[in-house]
Amino acid sequence: MNHEKIVQDFIKNQTEGWAEEDFPAMEQALLENRDRILDSLTSALRTVCSKANELQAAGEKGPAAVIGISFLRTNIMDNIWRHRVDLYDERGFRDPVECCAGYTLDFVWQYLWKRLDKVAVAAGTGLYRNKVRPVHLEWVKQRMAEEYNVAATVITKAAIRDAIRIPEYKALKKAPDLKIIMGEYGDAGLLLYAEQPGQEPA
């Protein structure tokens, strides 16, 4: 068996079924962790909305049009397991005035961390020793982080309407179609929430 085939088999055997096993466990544990998740999301939104309110008052930022919650590959590579929350005015991603905060969702990532620790141990044993290298483990981390980010997105979408019930969000000058999206940094992302003109947040 050649080197490449050994590595491919290792990755397949070690990662197969992770999400299918962990996502139901997350769902069962979600209720007892809901307040912690909501607190983290609310804190990030409060920070970014407060900054935006100051920038709007100073004439440096227009009406809020997009709040993006982003998954950054570079952060994951550096073991920074945190989403980035950015608020953009009507210029969207071309808005030059940075307004951002961090959103921590350890509830999701803790499942992946345990899996990655086990993979690292397995990579140093038996047939795989000296064949499965750090670059392969980094690839596993990136690929599986994308899968687990699906759970992070679903959980965030479920919490977003409660998280924006804060005075800092209500005080924002908003575009009539303000959207909150979540995805990879700089991408269009999945729609979590959209303002309806003339209506209070649900």
Secondary structure by P-SEA (a helix, b strand, c coil): ccaaaaaaaaaaaaccccccccaaaaaaacccaaaaaaaaaaaaaaaaaaaaaaaaaacccccccbbbbbbbaaaaaacccbbbbbbbccccccccccccbbbbccccaaaaaaaaaaaaaaaacccccccccaaaaaaaaaaaaaaaaaaaaaaaaaccccccccccccccccccbbbbbbcccccccccccccccccccc
